[in-house]
Amino acid sequence: MRYCQECKVSVNGDWLNCPLCHQPLEKVSEIPTPNPYPDIPLRFNKQQVLRILTSISIATISISLIIELFFLNSTRGLNIISFGIVSMWLVVLIIIRKRRNIAKSIVYLIISLSLLSIYWDYVEGWSAWSTTHAVPMICIFALIAMYIAVRLVKVEVEDYILYLLCAALIGLIPAVFLFFDWVTNPLPAWLSIGLSTVMLIVNFIFYRAEVLRELKKRMMV
Ligand SMILES: [Zn+2]
């Protein structure tokens, strides 16, 4: 917290100069002011969360089944979709349970599911379905899951901002697959990159101060 002598205001965030009058700000020692509002326990409607997850899962499975039955004549896509759906459920559950180090759990989850799919692909005799479809799908669904959790579970901005950033950064990994030409169809990778980029930009625009503060806090630890 800093203070502007000219404007007589306290300024939150990492400003060195007053955002209003641009005079240098005075550093005020951090006084832990009591929160005027009582601590509200994390509250969400479990039924609603489960209903939304279930309907997204059913819709995704139905759409992929229809596409496969009518256009592809195979069920390979269902394996791939299932990776995405499993990752979405797990990410939401991790956030709801609010275990320690949610960001870390989610990053581990995305990485382990991705490695599992790559291994599965390798064992099956490498047809690049994991790098083409599964990994981008896991990244996309993990981002969707976080968005659901943020909307419905109402975690604090400071709490979720880093998970969103982690997931968005991981969602850029398919760019590597594109670069090395490890894909048979570039669309899923581009979708993942696109969604991640939008998430990064949106978060940086709306929560720049929180992002910087959280990053600074984590770097110190
Ligand atoms: Zn000022």
Residues whose N, C-alpha, C, O or C-beta is under 5 A from the ligand:
A	BS01	ZN	C4 E6 C7 C18 L20 C21 H22
